[in-house]
Amino acid sequence: MKKSMKLAGAILLSVLLIVMAGCGNKATEKSSGDTGSKETDYPTKPITLIVPSSAGGGTDATARALAPEVEKHLGQSVGVVNKPGGSGAVGITEGANAKPDGYTVTMVFVELTMYKHLGLSQMTPDQVKPIGLINLDPAALTVPKDAPYNTVEEFIAYAKENPGKIKIGNSGTGSIWHIAAESLAKKAGVEFNHVPFEGAAQAVTALVGGHVDAVTVSPAEVKAQLDAGKVKTLAVMSDERSGILPDVPTFKEEGLDLGTIATWRGLTVPKDTPDEIVAKLEDAFTKAAKEEGFTSFMEKSGLGIQVKSSSEFKDFMDENYKMFGDMITELGLNK
């Protein structure tokens, strides 16, 4: 009997040891392979920030000023990589198709909500996941300092008396600044001669050189010429006055309600990126946008800061997509 009891006890002990070993292995496997654990540790390596435009422009400058501030809050380096082409569609598409692990972030701009309507690309806001909005700059009607009009009313009156005579420079056919000028023409019932350039900087240079009569670019893009006294801005296409040009009225104040037509810049990641990672990126980029290093750079550059959360940015992009869809169709620019 005693031998039987000892044998039974030995068997029971062996079974318990096997079960405990199995549980230990499972716990180890869960710890080493659990995705949730990896997400908690994010980020563990450098992050790439895609800029879908050439180096030296406003989007590139904004990204490079923001990156070092983001590093403070993520504890990892953020490297800016330029991927120009297709009015930004090349870089934005590459960012959208990257591995959804949070290590590739893309700085997108307003044209993302216009590509499909214009027939330039099939990219839409639904194909990316928003992190947040960082910047917004409204269109502003700027003319030479010696132009024969000092108000929007006088400008429109001149345009009506001289159909098609006023040459307005923009940053390319179908660009946000072209849309802004077309919207102004339709709302005011006038006709402009639209002159496309490779970018806003070239359009402003042409304005100062007397090759065009007006531009509808952002305040930041004409600030240097304004400060030099070479041009004057008549109004901004925004619901509120620009913080950069507080003395310049809105079109609404001047009796022509165009709403807000603006360029903007925000951050996105691939659509399937886990929410936990997006939340960490949103927190880091939002805090970075409030750092003195970034805010002082934006102020000196004449670029406006407007921060929106990921959910707010999604709604904002959806609203823009519908607005520009209607606008582009109404202007006959859709394809």
C-alpha positions in Angstrom: 0.0 0.0 0.0 2.8 2.4 0.9 4.6 1.7 -2.3 1.4 2.4 -4.3 0.9 5.7 -2.5 4.5 6.8 -3.2 4.1 5.8 -6.8 0.9 7.8 -7.1 2.5 10.8 -5.5 5.5 10.7 -7.8 3.2 10.5 -10.8 1.1 13.5 -9.6 4.3 15.6 -9.0 5.5 14.8 -12.5 2.2 15.9 -14.0 2.3 19.2 -12.0 5.9 19.9 -13.1 4.9 19.3 -16.8 1.9 21.6 -16.5 3.9 24.3 -14.8 6.6 24.1 -17.5 4.0 24.4 -20.2 2.5 27.5 -18.7 5.9 29.0 -18.3 6.7 28.4 -22.0 3.4 30.0 -23.1 4.0 33.0 -20.9 7.4 33.4 -22.5 6.0 33.0 -25.9 3.3 35.6 -25.3 5.9 38.0 -23.8 8.3 37.7 -26.8 5.7 37.6 -29.6 2.8 39.7 -28.3 2.1 42.6 -30.6 0.6 44.6 -27.8 3.8 44.5 -25.9 5.7 45.8 -29.0 3.2 48.6 -29.4 3.7 49.7 -25.8 7.5 50.0 -26.4 7.0 52.0 -29.6 9.2 53.7 -30.9 12.3 51.6 -30.7 14.1 52.9 -33.8 14.4 56.1 -36.0 11.3 57.4 -37.8 11.1 58.6 -41.4 9.1 61.7 -42.2 8.3 61.9 -45.9 7.9 65.3 -47.4 6.1 65.0 -50.8 7.8 68.1 -52.3 11.2 69.4 -53.1 13.7 70.7 -50.5 13.6 74.4 -49.7 9.8 74.9 -50.0 7.3 75.7 -47.2 6.3 72.1 -46.6 10.0 71.0 -46.4 10.9 73.9 -44.1 7.9 73.2 -41.8 8.8 69.5 -41.6 12.5 70.2 -40.9 11.6 72.7 -38.1 9.1 70.3 -36.6 11.3 67.1 -36.7 13.8 68.0 -33.9 11.0 69.1 -31.6 9.2 65.7 -32.2 12.4 63.9 -31.3 12.2 65.4 -27.8 8.9 63.7 -27.2 9.4 60.3 -28.9 13.0 59.7 -27.9 14.0 58.7 -31.4 15.5 60.6 -34.3 13.1 61.8 -37.1 14.7 61.9 -40.5 13.1 64.1 -43.3 13.1 62.5 -46.7 11.9 64.5 -49.8 9.8 62.6 -52.3 8.6 65.2 -54.9 6.5 64.5 -58.0 3.0 64.5 -59.3 2.0 67.6 -57.3 2.8 65.7 -54.1 1.0 62.5 -55.1 4.2 60.5 -55.5 5.4 61.0 -51.9 1.9 60.8 -50.4 1.2 57.5 -52.2 4.6 56.1 -51.0 3.8 57.1 -47.4 0.3 55.5 -47.6 1.7 52.2 -48.9 4.5 52.0 -46.3 4.5 49.3 -43.6 1.8 50.4 -41.0 4.2 50.2 -38.0 4.5 53.9 -37.2 8.0 54.3 -38.5 6.9 56.1 -41.7 5.0 59.3 -41.3 4.0 61.6 -44.2 3.5 65.4 -44.2 0.4 65.8 -46.5 -1.1 69.0 -47.8 -4.4 70.3 -49.1 -3.9 68.8 -52.6 -4.6 65.4 -51.1 -8.3 66.4 -51.0 -8.2 67.5 -54.7 -6.2 64.9 -56.6 -9.1 62.6 -57.5 -11.4 65.5 -58.5 -8.7 66.9 -60.8 -7.9 63.5 -62.3 -4.3 63.7 -61.1 -4.3 60.7 -58.8 -6.7 58.2 -57.2 -5.3 59.2 -53.7 -8.0 60.4 -51.3 -8.0 61.2 -47.5 -9.7 57.8 -46.9 -6.5 56.0 -47.9 -4.4 57.4 -45.0 -4.8 57.6 -41.2 -4.6 61.1 -39.7 -2.2 62.1 -36.9 -3.1 65.8 -36.8 -3.1 69.2 -38.5 -0.1 71.5 -37.9 -0.4 74.5 -40.3 -2.9 76.5 -42.3 -2.4 79.5 -44.5 -5.2 81.2 -46.4 -5.0 82.5 -49.9 -4.4 86.3 -50.1 -5.0 88.6 -53.0 -1.7 90.6 -53.5 -1.0 93.2 -56.1 2.0 95.5 -56.9 2.4 98.5 -54.7 1.6 101.0 -57.5 -1.5 99.1 -58.7 -4.5 101.4 -59.5 -6.6 99.7 -56.8 -6.3 99.7 -53.0 -9.4 97.7 -52.1 -11.2 94.5 -53.2 -14.1 96.7 -54.5 -11.8 98.8 -56.6 -10.0 95.6 -57.9 -13.3 94.0 -58.9 -14.5 97.2 -60.6 -11.3 97.4 -62.6 -11.6 93.7 -63.6 -15.2 94.2 -64.8 -14.2 97.2 -66.9 -11.3 95.3 -68.3 -12.4 91.6 -68.9 -9.5 89.2 -69.1 -6.9 91.9 -68.8 -5.8 91.2 -65.2 -3.1 88.5 -65.2 -3.1 86.4 -62.0 -0.2 84.2 -61.3 -0.6 80.8 -59.6 1.5 77.8 -58.6 0.3 75.6 -61.4 -3.0 74.7 -63.1 -5.2 72.9 -60.6 -3.2 74.0 -57.6 -4.8 75.5 -54.5 -3.8 79.0 -55.6 -5.3 78.5 -59.0 -8.5 77.3 -57.4 -8.5 80.4 -55.2 -8.2 82.8 -58.2 -10.9 80.9 -60.1 -13.2 81.0 -57.1 -12.7 84.7 -56.8 -13.5 85.2 -60.5 -16.7 83.2 -60.3 -17.9 84.8 -57.1 -17.2 88.3 -58.3 -18.5 87.6 -61.9 -15.3 88.7 -63.6 -12.7 87.1 -65.9 -9.0 86.8 -65.2 -6.1 85.7 -67.3 -4.6 82.8 -65.3 -0.8 82.4 -65.6 0.7 79.1 -64.1 4.2 78.9 -62.6 6.1 76.0 -61.1 5.5 77.3 -57.7 4.2 80.2 -55.6 7.7 81.7 -55.3 8.0 82.1 -59.0 4.6 83.6 -59.3 5.5 86.3 -56.6 8.8 87.0 -58.5 6.8 87.5 -61.6 4.5 89.9 -59.7 7.3 92.0 -58.5 8.9 92.0 -62.0 5.6 93.3 -63.5 4.9 90.1 -65.5 1.6 89.5 -63.8 -0.9 91.9 -62.1 -1.8 89.8 -59.0 -1.3 86.6 -57.1 -3.6 84.6 -54.8 -0.9 82.9 -52.7 -0.5 82.7 -48.9 0.6 85.7 -46.7 3.8 83.8 -45.9 4.8 83.7 -49.6 4.5 87.4 -50.1 5.6 88.5 -46.6 9.2 89.4 -47.7 7.9 91.6 -50.6 5.4 93.2 -48.3 8.0 94.0 -45.7 10.1 95.5 -48.5 7.2 97.7 -49.6 7.0 96.2 -53.1 3.5 94.8 -53.0 0.2 95.3 -51.1 -2.3 92.7 -50.0 -5.9 93.6 -50.4 -7.7 90.8 -48.6 -7.4 87.2 -47.3 -9.7 84.2 -48.1 -10.5 83.2 -44.6 -13.3 83.5 -42.0 -10.8 85.3 -39.8 -8.0 87.8 -40.3 -4.5 86.3 -40.7 -2.3 86.6 -37.6 0.5 87.4 -40.0 -1.4 90.3 -41.7 -3.7 91.5 -38.9 -4.4 94.8 -40.7 -5.6 93.1 -43.9 -9.4 92.5 -44.1 -11.0 89.2 -45.1 -13.0 89.0 -48.3 -16.1 88.6 -46.2 -15.4 91.9 -44.5 -15.1 93.4 -48.0 -18.5 92.1 -49.0 -17.4 89.0 -50.9 -17.8 85.8 -48.8 -15.5 83.2 -50.3 -15.2 81.2 -47.0 -11.8 79.8 -46.3 -9.6 78.7 -49.2 -6.3 77.8 -47.8 -3.3 75.6 -48.0 -2.6 73.4 -45.0 -0.1 70.8 -43.8 -0.7 67.8 -41.5 0.7 64.4 -40.7 -0.6 60.9 -41.7 0.4 57.3 -41.5 -0.7 54.2 -43.5 -4.3 53.4 -42.9 -3.8 50.1 -41.0 -1.4 51.6 -38.4 -2.6 50.6 -34.9 -4.5 53.2 -32.9 -2.0 52.9 -30.0 0.8 54.0 -32.2 -1.2 56.8 -33.8 -2.1 58.1 -30.3 1.6 58.3 -29.4 2.5 60.1 -32.6 -0.4 62.5 -32.2 0.7 63.3 -28.6 4.3 63.9 -29.8 3.5 66.0 -32.9 0.9 68.1 -31.0 3.4 68.9 -28.2 6.2 69.6 -30.8 4.0 72.1 -32.6 3.8 74.1 -29.3 7.6 74.1 -28.7 9.2 77.5 -28.8 11.8 76.4 -31.4 9.0 75.5 -33.8 6.6 78.4 -33.1 9.4 81.0 -33.4 10.4 79.6 -36.7 6.9 79.6 -38.1 6.4 83.2 -36.9 9.6 84.4 -38.5 8.7 82.6 -41.7 5.2 84.0 -41.8 3.6 80.6 -41.6 0.4 80.1 -39.6 0.1 77.4 -36.9 -3.2 75.6 -36.6 -3.3 72.4 -34.6 -6.1 69.8 -34.9 -6.3 66.4 -33.3 -6.4 63.2 -35.4 -10.2 63.0 -35.2 -10.6 66.8 -36.0 -8.1 66.5 -38.8 -10.1 63.6 -40.3 -13.3 65.6 -40.3 -11.4 68.6 -41.7 -10.0 66.6 -44.6 -13.4 65.1 -45.3 -15.0 68.6 -45.4 -12.2 69.8 -47.7 -12.7 66.8 -50.0 -16.4 67.6 -50.4 -15.8 71.3 -50.7 -13.1 71.1 -53.3 -15.1 68.4 -55.2 -18.0 70.7 -55.5 -15.8 73.7 -56.3 -13.7 72.0 -58.9 -16.8 70.6 -60.6 -18.5 74.1 -60.6 -15.3 75.6 -62.0 -15.2 73.0 -64.8 -11.8 71.7 -63.8 -12.8 68.1 -62.9 -11.7 65.2 -65.1 
